[in-house]
Amino acid sequence: MLKCIKYFAYLLGIEPSWILLITALLVILGIVKSIYPWQPKWKTEETTKEDGSKVTKYYYLDK
């Protein structure tokens, strides 16, 4: 697999170390995202009144 990455890097005209660095950072990002998943803390709900004005309600989501 590393030969394929090196060959692809040579086709793009860049050093293979950059491709390997980006791949390693993506793997680390995947590990961190699996340990600390992102969850929203706020929810917005937009409604319209009978007179045409818009009302936005903000909710705090408890865990």
All heavy atoms as a GROMACS GRO file, in nm:
protein
  526
    1MET      N    1   0.082  -0.119   0.000
    1MET     CA    2   0.000   0.000   0.000
    1MET      C    3   0.086   0.126   0.000
    1MET      O    4   0.052   0.223  -0.063
    1MET     CB    5  -0.092  -0.001   0.121
    1MET     CG    6  -0.183   0.119   0.126
    1MET     SD    7  -0.297   0.101   0.260
    1MET     CE    8  -0.348   0.268   0.278
    2LEU      N    9   0.198   0.123   0.070
    2LEU     CA   10   0.284   0.240   0.073
    2LEU      C   11   0.345   0.268  -0.063
    2LEU      O   12   0.369   0.384  -0.097
    2LEU     CB   13   0.393   0.222   0.178
    2LEU     CG   14   0.345   0.223   0.324
    2LEU    CD1   15   0.461   0.195   0.417
    2LEU    CD2   16   0.282   0.355   0.357
    3LYS      N   17   0.369   0.163  -0.142
    3LYS     CA   18   0.422   0.185  -0.277
    3LYS      C   19   0.320   0.259  -0.362
    3LYS      O   20   0.356   0.345  -0.441
    3LYS     CB   21   0.459   0.053  -0.343
    3LYS     CG   22   0.588  -0.006  -0.295
    3LYS     CD   23   0.626  -0.126  -0.377
    3LYS     CE   24   0.759  -0.181  -0.332
    3LYS     NZ   25   0.805  -0.290  -0.417
    4CYS      N   26   0.193   0.226  -0.344
    4CYS     CA   27   0.087   0.295  -0.419
    4CYS      C   28   0.081   0.442  -0.380
    4CYS      O   29   0.063   0.529  -0.466
    4CYS     CB   30  -0.048   0.229  -0.394
    4CYS     SG   31  -0.061   0.063  -0.457
    5ILE      N   32   0.096   0.471  -0.250
    5ILE     CA   33   0.094   0.610  -0.204
    5ILE      C   34   0.213   0.686  -0.260
    5ILE      O   35   0.200   0.799  -0.306
    5ILE     CB   36   0.091   0.615  -0.050
    5ILE    CG1   37  -0.043   0.560   0.001
    5ILE    CG2   38   0.114   0.756   0.001
    5ILE    CD1   39  -0.050   0.546   0.150
    6LYS      N   40   0.331   0.622  -0.258
    6LYS     CA   41   0.450   0.687  -0.313
    6LYS      C   42   0.436   0.711  -0.463
    6LYS      O   43   0.471   0.816  -0.514
    6LYS     CB   44   0.574   0.603  -0.285
    6LYS     CG   45   0.616   0.605  -0.141
    6LYS     CD   46   0.741   0.522  -0.119
    6LYS     CE   47   0.783   0.523   0.025
    6LYS     NZ   48   0.905   0.445   0.049
    7TYR      N   49   0.381   0.614  -0.535
    7TYR     CA   50   0.362   0.629  -0.680
    7TYR      C   51   0.263   0.741  -0.709
    7TYR      O   52   0.285   0.823  -0.798
    7TYR     CB   53   0.312   0.496  -0.738
    7TYR     CG   54   0.293   0.501  -0.887
    7TYR    CD1   55   0.402   0.510  -0.973
    7TYR    CD2   56   0.166   0.496  -0.942
    7TYR    CE1   57   0.385   0.515  -1.109
    7TYR    CE2   58   0.147   0.500  -1.078
    7TYR     CZ   59   0.257   0.509  -1.163
    7TYR     OH   60   0.238   0.515  -1.298
    8PHE      N   61   0.155   0.749  -0.630
    8PHE     CA   62   0.056   0.855  -0.648
    8PHE      C   63   0.118   0.991  -0.619
    8PHE      O   64   0.091   1.089  -0.689
    8PHE     CB   65  -0.064   0.829  -0.558
    8PHE     CG   66  -0.175   0.928  -0.574
    8PHE    CD1   67  -0.251   0.933  -0.690
    8PHE    CD2   68  -0.203   1.018  -0.472
    8PHE    CE1   69  -0.352   1.024  -0.704
    8PHE    CE2   70  -0.305   1.109  -0.486
    8PHE     CZ   71  -0.380   1.113  -0.602
    9ALA      N   72   0.202   1.000  -0.517
    9ALA     CA   73   0.268   1.126  -0.483
    9ALA      C   74   0.362   1.170  -0.595
    9ALA      O   75   0.370   1.288  -0.628
    9ALA     CB   76   0.344   1.112  -0.352
   10TYR      N   77   0.434   1.074  -0.653
   10TYR     CA   78   0.523   1.110  -0.764
   10TYR      C   79   0.444   1.157  -0.885
   10TYR      O   80   0.489   1.246  -0.957
   10TYR     CB   81   0.612   0.992  -0.801
   10TYR     CG   82   0.722   0.966  -0.702
   10TYR    CD1   83   0.746   0.838  -0.654
   10TYR    CD2   84   0.803   1.068  -0.655
   10TYR    CE1   85   0.846   0.812  -0.562
   10TYR    CE2   86   0.904   1.044  -0.564
   10TYR     CZ   87   0.925   0.916  -0.518
   10TYR     OH   88   1.025   0.893  -0.428
   11LEU      N   89   0.326   1.101  -0.907
   11LEU     CA   90   0.241   1.147  -1.017
   11LEU      C   91   0.194   1.290  -0.994
   11LEU      O   92   0.181   1.369  -1.089
   11LEU     CB   93   0.120   1.056  -1.035
   11LEU     CG   94   0.145   0.921  -1.100
   11LEU    CD1   95   0.017   0.839  -1.102
   11LEU    CD2   96   0.198   0.939  -1.241
   12LEU      N   97   0.166   1.325  -0.868
   12LEU     CA   98   0.124   1.461  -0.837
   12LEU      C   99   0.240   1.559  -0.833
   12LEU      O  100   0.220   1.680  -0.837
   12LEU     CB  101   0.051   1.464  -0.702
   12LEU     CG  102  -0.083   1.393  -0.696
   12LEU    CD1  103  -0.138   1.399  -0.555
   12LEU    CD2  104  -0.182   1.456  -0.793
   13GLY      N  105   0.360   1.509  -0.824
   13GLY     CA  106   0.478   1.596  -0.821
   13GLY      C  107   0.511   1.649  -0.683
   13GLY      O  108   0.572   1.755  -0.672
   14ILE      N  109   0.470   1.579  -0.580
   14ILE     CA  110   0.502   1.621  -0.444
   14ILE      C  111   0.579   1.509  -0.374
   14ILE      O  112   0.584   1.396  -0.422
   14ILE     CB  113   0.375   1.655  -0.363
   14ILE    CG1  114   0.279   1.536  -0.358
   14ILE    CG2  115   0.305   1.775  -0.419
   14ILE    CD1  116   0.158   1.559  -0.272
   15GLU      N  117   0.636   1.542  -0.260
   15GLU     CA  118   0.711   1.442  -0.185
   15GLU      C  119   0.615   1.345  -0.117
   15GLU      O  120   0.510   1.386  -0.068
   15GLU     CB  121   0.797   1.510  -0.080
   15GLU     CG  122   0.909   1.595  -0.138
   15GLU     CD  123   0.994   1.654  -0.028
   15GLU    OE1  124   1.000   1.596   0.081
   15GLU    OE2  125   1.051   1.761  -0.053
   16PRO      N  126   0.650   1.218  -0.113
   16PRO     CA  127   0.562   1.120  -0.049
   16PRO      C  128   0.543   1.143   0.101
   16PRO      O  129   0.444   1.099   0.158
   16PRO     CB  130   0.631   0.987  -0.072
   16PRO     CG  131   0.726   1.010  -0.183
   16PRO     CD  132   0.762   1.154  -0.179
   17SER      N  133   0.635   1.213   0.163
   17SER     CA  134   0.621   1.237   0.307
   17SER      C  135   0.497   1.320   0.339
   17SER      O  136   0.436   1.303   0.445
   17SER     CB  137   0.746   1.305   0.362
   17SER     OG  138   0.768   1.428   0.296
   18TRP      N  139   0.458   1.412   0.249
   18TRP     CA  140   0.338   1.492   0.272
   18TRP      C  141   0.213   1.404   0.268
   18TRP      O  142   0.122   1.420   0.351
   18TRP     CB  143   0.325   1.602   0.168
   18TRP     CG  144   0.421   1.714   0.194
   18TRP    CD1  145   0.534   1.745   0.124
   18TRP    CD2  146   0.414   1.810   0.300
   18TRP    NE1  147   0.597   1.853   0.179
   18TRP    CE2  148   0.524   1.895   0.287
   18TRP    CE3  149   0.325   1.831   0.404
   18TRP    CZ2  150   0.548   1.999   0.376
   18TRP    CZ3  151   0.348   1.936   0.491
   18TRP    CH2  152   0.459   2.019   0.477
   19ILE      N  153   0.207   1.312   0.175
   19ILE     CA  154   0.092   1.222   0.165
   19ILE      C  155   0.085   1.134   0.290
   19ILE      O  156  -0.023   1.112   0.345
   19ILE     CB  157   0.101   1.135   0.038
   19ILE    CG1  158   0.102   1.221  -0.086
   19ILE    CG2  159  -0.010   1.032   0.035
   19ILE    CD1  160  -0.033   1.267  -0.134
   20LEU      N  161   0.200   1.082   0.335
   20LEU     CA  162   0.202   0.998   0.455
   20LEU      C  163   0.163   1.078   0.579
   20LEU      O  164   0.093   1.027   0.668
   20LEU     CB  165   0.339   0.935   0.472
   20LEU     CG  166   0.379   0.835   0.365
   20LEU    CD1  167   0.523   0.790   0.384
   20LEU    CD2  168   0.285   0.716   0.365
   21LEU      N  169   0.205   1.204   0.586
   21LEU     CA  170   0.169   1.290   0.698
   21LEU      C  171   0.018   1.315   0.701
   21LEU      O  172  -0.045   1.305   0.807
   21LEU     CB  173   0.245   1.422   0.691
   21LEU     CG  174   0.212   1.525   0.799
   21LEU    CD1  175   0.264   1.476   0.934
   21LEU    CD2  176   0.270   1.658   0.764
   22ILE      N  177  -0.041   1.345   0.588
   22ILE     CA  178  -0.185   1.369   0.580
   22ILE      C  179  -0.262   1.242   0.616
   22ILE      O  180  -0.362   1.246   0.688
   22ILE     CB  181  -0.223   1.422   0.440
   22ILE    CG1  182  -0.167   1.562   0.423
   22ILE    CG2  183  -0.374   1.421   0.420
   22ILE    CD1  184  -0.179   1.617   0.284
   23THR      N  185  -0.215   1.128   0.569
   23THR     CA  186  -0.281   1.001   0.601
   23THR      C  187  -0.274   0.973   0.751
   23THR      O  188  -0.374   0.932   0.812
   23THR     CB  189  -0.215   0.886   0.523
   23THR    OG1  190  -0.216   0.917   0.383
   23THR    CG2  191  -0.287   0.756   0.546
   24ALA      N  192  -0.159   0.996   0.813
   24ALA     CA  193  -0.145   0.974   0.956
   24ALA      C  194  -0.235   1.069   1.035
   24ALA      O  195  -0.298   1.028   1.134
   24ALA     CB  196   0.001   0.992   0.998
   25LEU      N  197  -0.244   1.194   0.992
   25LEU     CA  198  -0.330   1.290   1.061
   25LEU      C  199  -0.478   1.252   1.049
   25LEU      O  200  -0.556   1.270   1.143
   25LEU     CB  201  -0.306   1.431   1.009
   25LEU     CG  202  -0.173   1.493   1.048
   25LEU    CD1  203  -0.155   1.628   0.980
   25LEU    CD2  204  -0.161   1.507   1.198
   26LEU      N  205  -0.518   1.199   0.935
   26LEU     CA  206  -0.657   1.154   0.918
   26LEU      C  207  -0.688   1.034   1.007
   26LEU      O  208  -0.798   1.023   1.062
   26LEU     CB  209  -0.684   1.121   0.772
   26LEU     CG  210  -0.697   1.240   0.677
   26LEU    CD1  211  -0.711   1.194   0.533
   26LEU    CD2  212  -0.815   1.326   0.716
   27VAL      N  213  -0.593   0.946   1.023
   27VAL     CA  214  -0.612   0.831   1.113
   27VAL      C  215  -0.626   0.879   1.257
   27VAL      O  216  -0.713   0.833   1.331
   27VAL     CB  217  -0.497   0.730   1.098
   27VAL    CG1  218  -0.498   0.627   1.208
   27VAL    CG2  219  -0.503   0.663   0.962
   28ILE      N  220  -0.540   0.972   1.297
   28ILE     CA  221  -0.548   1.028   1.433
   28ILE      C  222  -0.681   1.100   1.454
   28ILE      O  223  -0.744   1.087   1.559
   28ILE     CB  224  -0.428   1.120   1.460
   28ILE    CG1  225  -0.299   1.039   1.467
   28ILE    CG2  226  -0.447   1.200   1.589
   28ILE    CD1  227  -0.174   1.123   1.471
   29LEU      N  228  -0.727   1.174   1.354
   29LEU     CA  229  -0.855   1.241   1.363
   29LEU      C  230  -0.969   1.141   1.380
   29LEU      O  231  -1.061   1.162   1.459
   29LEU     CB  232  -0.879   1.328   1.240
   29LEU     CG  233  -1.014   1.399   1.232
   29LEU    CD1  234  -1.024   1.504   1.343
   29LEU    CD2  235  -1.034   1.462   1.097
   30GLY      N  236  -0.964   1.031   1.308
   30GLY     CA  237  -1.067   0.928   1.321
   30GLY      C  238  -1.069   0.867   1.460
   30GLY      O  239  -1.175   0.840   1.516
   31ILE      N  240  -0.952   0.845   1.518
   31ILE     CA  241  -0.945   0.789   1.653
   31ILE      C  242  -1.001   0.888   1.755
   31ILE      O  243  -1.080   0.851   1.843
   31ILE     CB  244  -0.799   0.751   1.687
   31ILE    CG1  245  -0.755   0.633   1.601
   31ILE    CG2  246  -0.784   0.719   1.835
   31ILE    CD1  247  -0.607   0.603   1.608
   32VAL      N  248  -0.965   1.015   1.743
   32VAL     CA  249  -1.013   1.116   1.837
   32VAL      C  250  -1.164   1.134   1.823
   32VAL      O  251  -1.235   1.146   1.924
   32VAL     CB  252  -0.938   1.249   1.816
   32VAL    CG1  253  -1.003   1.363   1.892
   32VAL    CG2  254  -0.793   1.235   1.857
   33LYS      N  255  -1.216   1.134   1.701
   33LYS     CA  256  -1.360   1.149   1.680
   33LYS      C  257  -1.437   1.030   1.735
   33LYS      O  258  -1.551   1.044   1.776
   33LYS     CB  259  -1.392   1.167   1.532
   33LYS     CG  260  -1.348   1.298   1.474
   33LYS     CD  261  -1.431   1.412   1.523
   33LYS     CE  262  -1.563   1.412   1.452
   33LYS     NZ  263  -1.647   1.523   1.491
   34SER      N  264  -1.378   0.911   1.734
   34SER     CA  265  -1.448   0.795   1.789
   34SER      C  266  -1.447   0.796   1.941
   34SER      O  267  -1.539   0.746   2.005
   34SER     CB  268  -1.386   0.666   1.737
   34SER     OG  269  -1.255   0.650   1.787
   35ILE      N  270  -1.344   0.855   2.002
   35ILE     CA  271  -1.339   0.863   2.147
   35ILE      C  272  -1.428   0.977   2.198
   35ILE      O  273  -1.500   0.961   2.296
   35ILE     CB  274  -1.194   0.883   2.194
   35ILE    CG1  275  -1.111   0.759   2.161
   35ILE    CG2  276  -1.187   0.912   2.343
   35ILE    CD1  277  -0.963   0.775   2.186
   36TYR      N  278  -1.423   1.093   2.133
   36TYR     CA  279  -1.500   1.211   2.173
   36TYR      C  280  -1.596   1.250   2.060
   36TYR      O  281  -1.567   1.341   1.983
   36TYR     CB  282  -1.408   1.329   2.204
   36TYR     CG  283  -1.307   1.301   2.311
   36TYR    CD1  284  -1.173   1.283   2.282
   36TYR    CD2  285  -1.346   1.293   2.444
   36TYR    CE1  286  -1.081   1.258   2.381
   36TYR    CE2  287  -1.255   1.267   2.544
   36TYR     CZ  288  -1.123   1.250   2.512
   36TYR     OH  289  -1.032   1.225   2.610
   37PRO      N  290  -1.711   1.185   2.050
   37PRO     CA  291  -1.804   1.221   1.943
   37PRO      C  292  -1.866   1.359   1.969
   37PRO      O  293  -1.892   1.397   2.083
   37PRO     CB  294  -1.910   1.111   1.948
   37PRO     CG  295  -1.904   1.061   2.087
   37PRO     CD  296  -1.763   1.077   2.132
   38TRP      N  297  -1.890   1.431   1.861
   38TRP     CA  298  -1.947   1.566   1.872
   38TRP      C  299  -2.098   1.554   1.880
   38TRP      O  300  -2.161   1.484   1.802
   38TRP     CB  301  -1.909   1.649   1.750
   38TRP     CG  302  -1.967   1.786   1.757
   38TRP    CD1  303  -1.918   1.891   1.828
   38TRP    CD2  304  -2.083   1.832   1.691
   38TRP    NE1  305  -1.996   1.999   1.810
   38TRP    CE2  306  -2.099   1.967   1.726
   38TRP    CE3  307  -2.175   1.774   1.607
   38TRP    CZ2  308  -2.205   2.044   1.679
   38TRP    CZ3  309  -2.280   1.850   1.560
   38TRP    CH2  310  -2.294   1.984   1.596
   39GLN      N  311  -2.157   1.625   1.976
   39GLN     CA  312  -2.301   1.630   1.991
   39GLN      C  313  -2.342   1.775   2.008
   39GLN      O  314  -2.278   1.849   2.083
   39GLN     CB  315  -2.347   1.547   2.110
   39GLN     CG  316  -2.320   1.399   2.094
   39GLN     CD  317  -2.362   1.320   2.217
   39GLN    OE1  318  -2.394   1.377   2.319
   39GLN    NE2  319  -2.359   1.190   2.206
   40PRO      N  320  -2.447   1.816   1.941
   40PRO     CA  321  -2.489   1.956   1.954
   40PRO      C  322  -2.543   1.986   2.094
   40PRO      O  323  -2.601   1.900   2.159
   40PRO     CB  324  -2.598   1.971   1.849
   40PRO     CG  325  -2.649   1.834   1.826
   40PRO     CD  326  -2.532   1.742   1.850
   41LYS      N  327  -2.523   2.109   2.140
   41LYS     CA  328  -2.571   2.151   2.271
   41LYS      C  329  -2.695   2.240   2.259
   41LYS      O  330  -2.766   2.258   2.356
   41LYS     CB  331  -2.463   2.225   2.348
   41LYS     CG  332  -2.347   2.138   2.387
   41LYS     CD  333  -2.249   2.213   2.472
   41LYS     CE  334  -2.136   2.120   2.511
   41LYS     NZ  335  -2.037   2.186   2.594
   42TRP      N  336  -2.716   2.297   2.141
   42TRP     CA  337  -2.828   2.389   2.123
   42TRP      C  338  -2.913   2.343   2.006
   42TRP      O  339  -2.864   2.284   1.910
   42TRP     CB  340  -2.778   2.531   2.096
   42TRP     CG  341  -2.709   2.591   2.213
   42TRP    CD1  342  -2.576   2.588   2.240
   42TRP    CD2  343  -2.769   2.660   2.321
   42TRP    NE1  344  -2.548   2.652   2.357
   42TRP    CE2  345  -2.666   2.698   2.409
   42TRP    CE3  346  -2.899   2.695   2.351
   42TRP    CZ2  347  -2.692   2.769   2.525
   42TRP    CZ3  348  -2.923   2.766   2.468
   42TRP    CH2  349  -2.820   2.802   2.554
   43LYS      N  350  -3.041   2.375   2.012
   43LYS     CA  351  -3.133   2.346   1.903
   43LYS      C  352  -3.214   2.472   1.876
   43LYS      O  353  -3.258   2.541   1.970
   43LYS     CB  354  -3.227   2.231   1.943
   43LYS     CG  355  -3.332   2.200   1.841
   43LYS     CD  356  -3.426   2.093   1.891
   43LYS     CE  357  -3.538   2.072   1.793
   43LYS     NZ  358  -3.639   1.978   1.844
   44THR      N  359  -3.232   2.506   1.750
   44THR     CA  360  -3.313   2.621   1.714
   44THR      C  361  -3.437   2.574   1.639
   44THR      O  362  -3.432   2.477   1.563
   44THR     CB  363  -3.235   2.720   1.627
   44THR    OG1  364  -3.194   2.654   1.509
   44THR    CG2  365  -3.114   2.775   1.699
   45GLU      N  366  -3.545   2.645   1.661
   45GLU     CA  367  -3.670   2.614   1.594
   45GLU      C  368  -3.731   2.746   1.548
   45GLU      O  369  -3.754   2.836   1.628
   45GLU     CB  370  -3.764   2.542   1.691
   45GLU     CG  371  -3.885   2.484   1.627
   45GLU     CD  372  -3.964   2.401   1.727
   45GLU    OE1  373  -3.916   2.292   1.764
   45GLU    OE2  374  -4.071   2.448   1.768
   46GLU      N  375  -3.754   2.757   1.419
   46GLU     CA  376  -3.806   2.881   1.364
   46GLU      C  377  -3.950   2.860   1.319
   46GLU      O  378  -3.979   2.770   1.242
   46GLU     CB  379  -3.719   2.926   1.246
   46GLU     CG  380  -3.746   3.067   1.202
   46GLU     CD  381  -3.643   3.115   1.103
   46GLU    OE1  382  -3.526   3.125   1.141
   46GLU    OE2  383  -3.683   3.140   0.989
   47THR      N  384  -4.039   2.946   1.367
   47THR     CA  385  -4.180   2.938   1.331
   47THR      C  386  -4.225   3.075   1.281
   47THR      O  387  -4.159   3.176   1.304
   47THR     CB  388  -4.266   2.897   1.453
   47THR    OG1  389  -4.246   2.991   1.557
   47THR    CG2  390  -4.228   2.759   1.502
   48THR      N  391  -4.337   3.076   1.213
   48THR     CA  392  -4.396   3.201   1.166
   48THR      C  393  -4.531   3.221   1.233
   48THR      O  394  -4.608   3.127   1.252
   48THR     CB  395  -4.413   3.201   1.014
   48THR    OG1  396  -4.491   3.088   0.976
   48THR    CG2  397  -4.280   3.194   0.942
   49LYS      N  398  -4.558   3.344   1.269
   49LYS     CA  399  -4.685   3.379   1.331
   49LYS      C  400  -4.789   3.405   1.222
   49LYS      O  401  -4.757   3.406   1.103
   49LYS     CB  402  -4.670   3.502   1.419
   49LYS     CG  403  -4.593   3.479   1.546
   49LYS     CD  404  -4.598   3.603   1.631
   49LYS     CE  405  -4.531   3.581   1.763
   49LYS     NZ  406  -4.537   3.701   1.848
   50GLU      N  407  -4.910   3.430   1.263
   50GLU     CA  408  -5.017   3.456   1.167
   50GLU      C  409  -4.996   3.586   1.092
   50GLU      O  410  -5.040   3.600   0.977
   50GLU     CB  411  -5.152   3.458   1.240
   50GLU     CG  412  -5.190   3.324   1.299
   50GLU     CD  413  -5.316   3.333   1.382
   50GLU    OE1  414  -5.372   3.444   1.397
   50GLU    OE2  415  -5.359   3.229   1.433
   51ASP      N  416  -4.930   3.682   1.154
   51ASP     CA  417  -4.907   3.811   1.088
   51ASP      C  418  -4.785   3.809   0.996
   51ASP      O  419  -4.754   3.909   0.933
   51ASP     CB  420  -4.894   3.922   1.192
   51ASP     CG  421  -4.778   3.903   1.286
   51ASP    OD1  422  -4.714   3.796   1.280
   51ASP    OD2  423  -4.750   3.995   1.364
   52GLY      N  424  -4.715   3.698   0.987
   52GLY     CA  425  -4.602   3.684   0.895
   52GLY      C  426  -4.466   3.703   0.957
   52GLY      O  427  -4.364   3.685   0.890
   53SER      N  428  -4.461   3.741   1.084
   53SER     CA  429  -4.330   3.759   1.149
   53SER      C  430  -4.274   3.623   1.190
   53SER      O  431  -4.346   3.529   1.218
   53SER     CB  432  -4.344   3.850   1.272
   53SER     OG  433  -4.429   3.789   1.366
   54LYS      N  434  -4.142   3.616   1.191
   54LYS     CA  435  -4.073   3.491   1.225
   54LYS      C  436  -4.028   3.495   1.370
   54LYS      O  437  -3.977   3.596   1.418
   54LYS     CB  438  -3.952   3.468   1.134
   54LYS     CG  439  -3.990   3.441   0.991
   54LYS     CD  440  -3.868   3.411   0.908
   54LYS     CE  441  -3.909   3.381   0.766
   54LYS     NZ  442  -3.793   3.347   0.682
   55VAL      N  443  -4.044   3.382   1.438
   55VAL     CA  444  -4.003   3.369   1.577
   55VAL      C  445  -3.904   3.254   1.585
   55VAL      O  446  -3.930   3.146   1.534
   55VAL     CB  447  -4.125   3.340   1.668
   55VAL    CG1  448  -4.080   3.319   1.811
   55VAL    CG2  449  -4.226   3.452   1.660
   56THR      N  450  -3.790   3.279   1.648
   56THR     CA  451  -3.688   3.176   1.664
   56THR      C  452  -3.679   3.141   1.813
   56THR      O  453  -3.661   3.226   1.897
   56THR     CB  454  -3.552   3.226   1.614
   56THR    OG1  455  -3.567   3.268   1.479
   56THR    CG2  456  -3.449   3.116   1.620
   57LYS      N  457  -3.691   3.010   1.840
   57LYS     CA  458  -3.680   2.961   1.977
   57LYS      C  459  -3.551   2.881   1.987
   57LYS      O  460  -3.518   2.803   1.900
   57LYS     CB  461  -3.798   2.871   2.012
   57LYS     CG  462  -3.930   2.942   2.013
   57LYS     CD  463  -4.041   2.846   2.046
   57LYS     CE  464  -4.176   2.913   2.039
   57LYS     NZ  465  -4.285   2.818   2.065
   58TYR      N  466  -3.478   2.904   2.096
   58TYR     CA  467  -3.353   2.834   2.122
   58TYR      C  468  -3.371   2.741   2.240
   58TYR      O  469  -3.424   2.781   2.343
   58TYR     CB  470  -3.240   2.932   2.151
   58TYR     CG  471  -3.210   3.026   2.036
   58TYR    CD1  472  -3.262   3.154   2.032
   58TYR    CD2  473  -3.130   2.983   1.931
   58TYR    CE1  474  -3.236   3.238   1.927
   58TYR    CE2  475  -3.103   3.067   1.824
   58TYR     CZ  476  -3.156   3.194   1.823
   58TYR     OH  477  -3.129   3.277   1.718
   59TYR      N  478  -3.327   2.616   2.224
   59TYR     CA  479  -3.338   2.517   2.330
   59TYR      C  480  -3.199   2.467   2.364
   59TYR      O  481  -3.117   2.442   2.277
   59TYR     CB  482  -3.422   2.397   2.284
   59TYR     CG  483  -3.564   2.432   2.247
   59TYR    CD1  484  -3.602   2.446   2.114
   59TYR    CD2  485  -3.661   2.449   2.345
   59TYR    CE1  486  -3.733   2.476   2.081
   59TYR    CE2  487  -3.791   2.478   2.313
   59TYR     CZ  488  -3.827   2.492   2.179
   59TYR     OH  489  -3.955   2.523   2.146
   60TYR      N  490  -3.177   2.448   2.495
   60TYR     CA  491  -3.053   2.386   2.541
   60TYR      C  492  -3.080   2.238   2.560
   60TYR      O  493  -3.173   2.199   2.631
   60TYR     CB  494  -3.007   2.449   2.672
   60TYR     CG  495  -2.878   2.391   2.724
   60TYR    CD1  496  -2.756   2.424   2.665
   60TYR    CD2  497  -2.876   2.304   2.831
   60TYR    CE1  498  -2.638   2.375   2.710
   60TYR    CE2  499  -2.758   2.252   2.877
   60TYR     CZ  500  -2.639   2.287   2.817
   60TYR     OH  501  -2.522   2.234   2.863
   61LEU      N  502  -3.002   2.152   2.495
   61LEU     CA  503  -3.024   2.009   2.503
   61LEU      C  504  -2.946   1.951   2.620
   61LEU      O  505  -2.823   1.959   2.626
   61LEU     CB  506  -2.978   1.942   2.372
   61LEU     CG  507  -3.047   1.992   2.245
   61LEU    CD1  508  -2.982   1.927   2.125
   61LEU    CD2  509  -3.194   1.959   2.250
   62ASP      N  510  -3.016   1.894   2.716
   62ASP     CA  511  -2.952   1.827   2.829
   62ASP      C  512  -2.916   1.685   2.790
   62ASP      O  513  -2.979   1.623   2.706
   62ASP     CB  514  -3.045   1.824   2.950
   62ASP     CG  515  -3.064   1.962   3.010
   62ASP    OD1  516  -2.971   2.042   3.004
   62ASP    OD2  517  -3.174   1.988   3.065
   63LYS      N  518  -2.815   1.632   2.855
   63LYS     CA  519  -2.775   1.493   2.828
   63LYS      C  520  -2.848   1.397   2.914
   63LYS      O  521  -2.896   1.412   3.014
   63LYS     CB  522  -2.625   1.478   2.846
   63LYS     CG  523  -2.549   1.548   2.739
   63LYS     CD  524  -2.402   1.519   2.753
   63LYS     CE  525  -2.327   1.588   2.641
   63LYS     NZ  526  -2.187   1.560   2.644
   0.00000   0.00000   0.00000
